[in-house]
Each structure stands twice: as structure tokens, then as C-alpha cells.
Amino acid sequence: MSHPIDQLPAFAAGTLSPPAAEEIAGHLRRCASCAADAASWSTLAAGIRAATLTLSPSDPPPFAAVRARLADDGGLEAPPFESVRARLADGAAPDEGGRQRVPSFDSVPARLAEGAARDDDGGLDVPSFEAVRARLSSAGVPRYAAASAPRRSAAARVAWGLLVRQLRLVGWRVWAFAVLVIGAGAGFAATAPASRAGELLSLVVPLVAALAVAAACGADGEAAELVRATPTSTRVLVLARLTLVLAVTVGVGALASMAMALPRGDLVLAELFLTWFGPLVPLSALSFALAVLWRPEVGAATVVGCWVVRMLAPSALLDRGLVPVLDALWQPGLPLLLGAVAVAAATIVLAPLTGRRGLRAAAS
């Protein structure tokens, strides 16, 4: 069987059917990675059970509280339905047997119109549906259309919290590496002529972004056990980490470009930005796919290999046939950019199916 990643929480909780549990138990005896994750889930489940035992009894159900409010001086003297009927009939005249009469359906509109003006014949002018809506609105009754705003706000808070957690889990070393290397590369490129400045920066920012992506996919921290036990989808977590790393590296690269272009009059900021952003997309997609679907070390090594070959391209050490390939990678057109986006999307889709512990730790 394939790696039962999504079924491990239910296995640890003991909610699977006996055949399914036996099949997963057999897999865990053969797969050390899944066995370690199952142990993490079991530890989390045991902690939740222990914490639950220390909780105080919950409050009474809401319906019981409503019944207590309806009771007069303590418990209800009549069944709840009869009590409600009696309260609805409050003020109605008794019938011949001395029993209270519940208002008829025809009398309900008159009660709703209490306080309304009478017409010329002395009858009650029952308010229209629009008038009832106006009264409800003036009383502060919420409209259903307004409920979408809090939901959007809650979703934004969840997304922001997820990105903040990824910022801590990736680790300060990755962010320090990105800032220092891009800053040093921009400082060196700023001293070069205008014809070389963009090319030098294109050798630094894409490499740093691709290496940061690979490092983020292999990052693990003190909260690894809780991270692997998170209920959030693996695809969402992988996408959040990729988004965060690219946002930081692109932001640092943009600041470096502005620091280079603004003091000088011979550099165009837009052209400088596109010079390094073009190769950043395919290199980051390649590093991301290899790091998630295989190993982070493979993604980092592949990107460094491409960078070394690019550096040696002007020399006679390489076959001239590689130059067009390298030029296409460092000066990508629209088809290559779309292909890189497709590779990243396919990697996110396939992330939960790889079954590697390193991925599940990094995907959080």
C-alpha cells in the first residue's frame, strides 16, 4: 500500500475500522518514516486525553438554560410545550370550560401590529413586510449579507498566522543568508558598468532564492512533532512556505535593485528588476520540485550546478552547445515561465503523496 499519511491521525485516535487499522499497522512495521509520524500522532492524542480529564464539567446545554429561564420560581410545572402554549395565550379570554385559549392564526397579525395606527373603520393597520424589515433593521438585527465580511477577515487572520509561523520555522539562518548574500552581490554589482550590473545581479538573486527554497523545504525545528501533527493540509503548508520564501527574497532583491538604480542615472530600475527576476522563476521552481519530491540537498546541488555551468559558459571549458540552453534558463521566455509555474503547481499537488518524513516536516 502507499504511505497512509492522511489516515495516521485516525489510526492514532483508534477510529479506523479493524481491517483498515490492521493494514496500516502492517505498513508501519515496514516503514520507519510512517511509524515515526504515527508515534507523533499518538503522543499528541495522549496529551489531549490527559488534558481533557482535568477539565471541569461543561456548562448545561443551551436548551436546558432556556427551560430554566422559562420556569417560574424553579422547575417547570407543566411540560415545555404546554408551558409555551400557556405563555402564548397570556391575556386571552378563557373558554367556557375555564381553559386559556391560544390565539388563533388570524389574531397573530393583530398582535404584531400592536401600537400601529388604526384605519378609518377602526381596524388595525397591520404593517407591511417592508415595514417589518425596517423595524428589524432599526433594532440592530444583523443582515445576512454582512456575515461575509467577518468570514473574510477570519480567513485573512488564519493565512497571516500561518505565514508568521512559517517565518519562525524556516529559521533565522535562511533569512540572514538571503539578506547578506544579496546585499553583498548588489554592492559588488553597483561598482560595475551599467552593461554588466544587471548581469552580475542576475547571478546572485536567483541563486539565493533557489537555495532558500531548498533550505526551507528541509528546515526542521524544535516544534517538529507538533508541526507534523498539524491538521492543516500539506498542500497549504507547502504553498505557504514557498510563498513566504519567494516574497522575502524578491523583496530583498527589489530593495537591492532600488539601492543600485536610484543613486545612478545610467540604470533603469524596471530593466534591472526583470534581469534577475526572469531566471529566479525557473530556478526556484526546479529547486522546489526536487526538494519536495526528492530531497532538499538534491534541489540545492542541482541549482548550484546550473550556476557553476553558467559562470563557466564564457570560457572554453564547456561545449558551445550548452550556451543556448543556459541563455534560455537565464533569459526565459513566456513558455518557460509558464512551464515553471506548472512545475511548482504540480509539486504542490503531489506533495502529500511522496510519503517522505523530511517533506512532511518541511511542509508544515
Secondary structure as GFF3:
##gff-version 3
##sequence-region A 1 364
A	DSSP	three_ten_helix	5	7	.	.	.	ID=ss1
A	DSSP	alpha_helix	8	13	.	.	.	ID=ss2
A	DSSP	alpha_helix	18	30	.	.	.	ID=ss3
A	DSSP	alpha_helix	32	53	.	.	.	ID=ss4
A	DSSP	alpha_helix	62	70	.	.	.	ID=ss5
A	DSSP	alpha_helix	80	88	.	.	.	ID=ss6
A	DSSP	three_ten_helix	105	107	.	.	.	ID=ss7
A	DSSP	alpha_helix	108	112	.	.	.	ID=ss8
A	DSSP	alpha_helix	129	138	.	.	.	ID=ss9
A	DSSP	three_ten_helix	144	147	.	.	.	ID=ss10
A	DSSP	alpha_helix	148	170	.	.	.	ID=ss11
A	DSSP	alpha_helix	172	190	.	.	.	ID=ss12
A	DSSP	alpha_helix	194	202	.	.	.	ID=ss13
A	DSSP	alpha_helix	205	217	.	.	.	ID=ss14
A	DSSP	alpha_helix	224	228	.	.	.	ID=ss15
A	DSSP	alpha_helix	234	261	.	.	.	ID=ss16
A	DSSP	alpha_helix	269	293	.	.	.	ID=ss17
A	DSSP	alpha_helix	296	312	.	.	.	ID=ss18
A	DSSP	alpha_helix	322	330	.	.	.	ID=ss19
A	DSSP	alpha_helix	334	350	.	.	.	ID=ss20
A	DSSP	three_ten_helix	351	353	.	.	.	ID=ss21
A	DSSP	alpha_helix	357	363	.	.	.	ID=ss22
###
